[in-house]
């Protein structure tokens, strides 16, 4: 699925990014998983618009998926996204976000 999304490119990636901002929890969780695998930097850029409106379990998913990345540009983009969204994050998710800064 990730290969198909990556090869399809912008229309599908853009659709997934829109799903993160506007959809129900199960759709958001699927979009987080797919974007984290197909284009993690795009997930990071979508976080500031969406994270504060999610319940804590979705915030936790979005905060833990970046730990699987090792590309420096994605790690830096995620760290920046976490920095800008820290105030809107659930108290149980904040430690994971801070761990990401230490890891990056």
N, C-alpha and C positions, 0 to 999 in steps of 0.2 A: 504494500500500500504506500509506504513512504517513497519507494522508487517512482511509482506512478505519479504521486503528488509532486515530487521534485522535478520530474521530466515534464509534467504539464505546465508547471511554472506559475506565473503571475495570477491567472484567473482563479486557480484553486487555492493558492497561498493567500490571496486577498480575501477569498471567501472564508477560509478558516480564521483569518484575523478578525473578520467581521463577526463570526460566530462567537469568538471569545468575548466580544463586547456586548452582544445583544441577546444571547440565548439562555435556555434553561441549563441547569447544572450538568446534566448528563452530556449535553451537546458541548458545553464549555470544556468539560473534562476530556472528551474525545479530541477536541480541537487543540487543547494544551498538549496532549500526548503526541498528536500528529505534527504540530508545529515544532515541538521540542526535538523531534527526530528529523524532520525534513528541513527546517530552517530556524534553528534556535535563536538566531539574532532577531528574526522577525517576531518571535514570541517575546523577546526582551523589549522590543520597541512598542509592543501592544500593551505591556503590563501597566504603564502609568495611566492609560485610559480606562483600564478595566479592573485592576486589582481591588480597589477600595469597595467596589460594588459586589464582590463575591463573598460567599460564606467562607468560614475559616478553612474548611477542607479543600476547597478549590485554591485558596491562597497557598495552602501548604503544598499542594501538588505542584503549583507553578514555582514555588520556592525550592522544592527538592529536585525537580527535573534538571535544572541547570548544573547540578553537581555531576551529571553524567557527561557534560561537555568538556572538551579540552582545547578547543580552538581559542586562542587568546582574544580575538576580536569579539567572539560571543561571550566569553567570560567577562570582558570589560563592559560590554553592552548590558549584560545582566546585572553586574554590580552597580552600574549607573542607574538602571531601572529600579533596583531595590532601594537605592539611596533616595530617589525621588518619590517612592511610594511608601516609605517606612512609616510615615505618619498615619496612613490609612490602613496599614496592615493590622491584622488581629494579633493580640499579645502573644498567642501561642506560636505564631509564625515568625515573629521578629527575630528570635534567636537563630533560626535557620538562615534568615537573610543576612544576619551579622556574620555567621559562619562562612557564608559565601564570600564576603569581603575578605576575610582572613585567608580563604583558600585561593583567592584571585591574585 
